[in-house]
Amino acid sequence: MIIETANLTKLYGEKIGCKDISIEVTSGEIFGFLGPNGAGKSTFVKTLLGLIFPTSGNANILGKPIGNYLVRKKIGYLPESFKYQDWMTGLDLLSFHYFLCKLDKKNINTTIEKVLELVNLKGHEKYKVGTYSKGMQQRIGIAAALLSDPDLIIFDEPSSALDPIGRMEVRDIMLKMKSIGKTVFLNSHLLNEVEMICDSIAVINKGFIVSSGKTSQLLNVKYYIEIKGEYNNEILRILKTMDNNMEIDNNIIKINVTDENAINDIAHVIINNNGKLFSLKPCKSSLEDIFVNLIKEDGGNSV
């Protein structure tokens, strides 16, 4: 297990930063940590990194307690708000961070070249950071976080200030990380981004986890069944055994089925009982719909 927390809590006096957070992040996955502004996302990340101390609870990263010096060397971190000196070139910046990480001097050129290629900034390293676009500045920040070849990379809102092209570039980098066996912890409130790339998700609100699990499990699939003509009671009776909460709107039946193999069964039920099947199509709930419902059920808040 890459990250494992048990009732991790950070209080600021009587104010809750995050409370009783219990999550598991497995090796090689992209884990999305979602929540409205002020929900406790950054507090939790800073606690994981050892930048602030927990009030109670336990957490292990890469099998060691949080704050372990050797483990910190295996973590890459890109904070939400960072600002590099405009007069430094990309190469100056990466060289400076390379020595801050106390890495072997003889490998500096090959390591910097490798991370530049990974973030698609090869050829731009001699330009000043102040001339970089927002997307390029974000990518040079990611490059700095990757210098030590970390096993775990934590991104805190990496795409929030970027345009669609910049978000796509950052998303592609995270997918590259996953493809080479790295684990990515993505702290974000950009729901579309999370839905596209995350294997697992946890939703936090007011400092508490309100839902967590595999993305595929959270995004329930509803198969919309459209029957041309009138359906009979026998069809409805059998379909209701598949989903007791199915919805009927004129000639459209909305049924929730988690097993895709049930599609064939549904078609057979309709045809074999003298129904007329016009169409059958899957329709996933969006992460935005699920997120908004979770927050409303938990008392509301704004993203």
Secondary structure, DSSP 8 states (H G I E B T S, - for coil): --EEEEEEEEEETTEEEEEEE--EE-TT-EEEEE--TTSSHHHHHHHHHTSS--SEEEEEETTEETT-HHHHTTEEEE-SS----TTSBHHHHHHHHHHHTT--GGGHHHHHHHHHHHTT-TT-TTSBGGGS-HHHHHHHHHHHHTTT--SEEEEESTTTT--HHHHHHHHHHHHHHHHTT-EEEEEE--HHHHHHH-SEEEEEETTEEEEEEEHHHHS-EEEEEEESS---HHHHHHHHHH-TT-EEETTEEEEE-S-TTHHHHHHHHHHHTT--EEEEEEEE--HHHHHHHHHHHTT----
